[in-house]
Amino acid sequence: MSKLESNNKNIAQNKKARHDYEILETYEAGLVLHGTEVKSLREGRANLKDSYAAVHNDEVWLYGVHISPYSHGNINNHAPERDRKLLLHRKEIRKLIGKTKETGLTLVPLQLYFNKGKVKVQLALARGKKEYDIRAAISKRESD
């Protein structure tokens, strides 16, 4: 195991995204989180199903990610499905603004993981697959 792999701990994956979308580019982004959210993520209690990202007011936001309330939390626990701001370089944000304005392109989170103690999300610029594309991919995979 390399040094790079030992620092990364996978929290959650969006397996359906690779099935439903054609991945064009990937980005690594940080997340703005509350303390109880980080503690809950250390317990591995997150779900990326039906989540997506979008650009609003020159900021990238992550929607629909469910982070369960911290098990040892109190009344000040976080809301499980609140919108979370993503941290990217301004140059990357400008590039994403241009790309997402194209028809059919969207931002989809692929996985949540820890990198050197910080929570990161792997974000993909993707194009939705048509039903016949999905069927063709399945038949090709089964024939191999």
C-alpha positions as MATLAB code, in Angstrom:
seq = 'MSKLESNNKNIAQNKKARHDYEILETYEAGLVLHGTEVKSLREGRANLKDSYAAVHNDEVWLYGVHISPYSHGNINNHAPERDRKLLLHRKEIRKLIGKTKETGLTLVPLQLYFNKGKVKVQLALARGKKEYDIRAAISKRESD';
ca = [
       0.000    0.000    0.000;
       1.450    3.370   -0.992;
       1.720    6.384    1.259;
      -0.999    8.186   -0.693;
      -3.499    5.347   -0.296;
      -2.919    5.066    3.450;
      -3.986    8.704    3.984;
      -7.328    8.286    2.180;
     -10.270    6.701    3.990;
     -13.409    6.165    1.946;
     -16.635    7.244    3.689;
     -19.359    6.839    1.052;
     -19.640    6.126   -2.673;
     -22.284    6.987   -5.231;
     -22.269    3.761   -7.263;
     -25.419    4.712   -9.148;
     -23.680    7.787  -10.602;
     -21.198    5.704  -12.610;
     -24.138    3.640  -13.886;
     -26.402    6.554  -14.861;
     -23.812    9.079  -16.078;
     -20.892    9.247  -18.481;
     -18.036   10.782  -16.459;
     -16.142   13.475  -18.404;
     -13.933   15.133  -15.753;
     -13.377   14.759  -12.010;
     -12.474   17.331   -9.375;
     -11.523   17.128   -5.701;
     -13.320   19.647   -3.500;
     -13.364   20.393    0.200;
     -16.581   20.732    2.204;
     -17.713   23.356    4.705;
     -19.010   21.249    7.618;
     -20.103   21.578   11.245;
     -18.237   19.683   13.956;
     -20.960   17.096   14.492;
     -21.024   16.378   10.753;
     -17.322   15.496   10.770;
     -17.811   13.248   13.802;
     -20.711   11.499   12.089;
     -18.613   11.042    8.931;
     -15.848    9.446   10.997;
     -18.476    6.853   11.981;
     -19.166    6.357    8.245;
     -22.764    7.560    8.381;
     -23.309    9.295    5.031;
     -25.357    8.646    1.899;
     -24.717   10.192   -1.541;
     -27.795    8.716   -3.217;
     -29.808   11.308   -5.210;
     -27.250   14.038   -4.487;
     -25.948   16.621   -6.939;
     -23.946   19.843   -7.051;
     -24.770   23.169   -8.682;
     -23.207   26.605   -9.112;
     -25.054   29.557   -7.520;
     -23.642   33.092   -7.135;
     -20.134   31.959   -8.169;
     -20.132   29.301   -5.440;
     -20.528   25.536   -5.787;
     -23.096   23.913   -3.488;
     -23.777   20.262   -2.733;
     -27.440   19.240   -2.395;
     -29.143   16.080   -1.169;
     -26.245   14.517    0.761;
     -27.558   12.810    3.879;
     -25.176   12.899    6.861;
     -26.886   11.238    9.818;
     -26.944   13.121   13.138;
     -24.003   12.365   15.411;
     -24.861    9.509   17.777;
     -23.420   11.260   20.862;
     -24.651   14.711   19.852;
     -27.012   16.964   21.741;
     -29.693   19.481   20.820;
     -27.169   21.399   18.693;
     -26.810   18.564   16.143;
     -26.801   19.482   12.454;
     -29.666   19.096    9.988;
     -29.108   15.811    8.097;
     -29.793   17.083    4.553;
     -28.703   20.709    4.624;
     -27.004   22.320    1.627;
     -23.201   22.314    1.915;
     -20.745   24.694    0.289;
     -17.882   23.162   -1.705;
     -14.391   24.639   -1.659;
     -12.747   24.906   -5.082;
     -10.254   27.274   -6.686;
     -11.850   30.232   -8.464;
     -10.382   29.060  -11.790;
     -12.081   25.666  -11.370;
     -15.394   27.328  -10.461;
     -15.275   29.518  -13.588;
     -14.571   26.440  -15.700;
     -17.512   24.604  -14.100;
     -19.824   27.571  -14.705;
     -19.030   27.437  -18.415;
     -19.342   23.661  -18.647;
     -22.615   23.335  -16.696;
     -24.293   25.924  -18.927;
     -23.900   23.438  -21.789;
     -26.989   21.327  -22.237;
     -26.915   17.911  -20.659;
     -23.923   18.396  -18.342;
     -24.279   18.190  -14.574;
     -22.145   17.928  -11.435;
     -22.434   14.648   -9.547;
     -20.570   13.626   -6.362;
     -18.859   10.251   -6.761;
     -17.429    9.672   -3.287;
     -16.763   11.208    0.122;
     -13.425   10.481    1.770;
     -10.872   11.734    4.280;
      -7.606   13.054    2.850;
      -5.014   13.894    5.517;
      -7.770   14.429    8.085;
      -9.915   16.683    5.879;
     -13.226   15.635    4.337;
     -13.146   15.768    0.541;
     -15.690   15.005   -2.152;
     -14.821   13.687   -5.597;
     -17.010   15.683   -7.945;
     -17.629   14.650  -11.561;
     -18.707   16.660  -14.547;
     -21.029   14.178  -16.218;
     -23.516   13.675  -19.019;
     -26.600   11.550  -18.408;
     -26.764    8.244  -20.265;
     -29.802    7.354  -22.312;
     -31.675    4.130  -21.585;
     -30.216    2.394  -24.641;
     -26.670    3.432  -23.595;
     -27.196    1.828  -20.190;
     -28.510   -1.367  -21.804;
     -25.545   -1.488  -24.208;
     -23.068   -1.068  -21.330;
     -24.734   -3.886  -19.371;
     -24.738   -6.268  -22.353;
     -21.080   -5.474  -23.103;
     -20.102   -6.081  -19.476;
     -21.966   -9.407  -19.369;
     -20.428  -10.618  -22.637;
     -16.870  -10.033  -21.340;
];
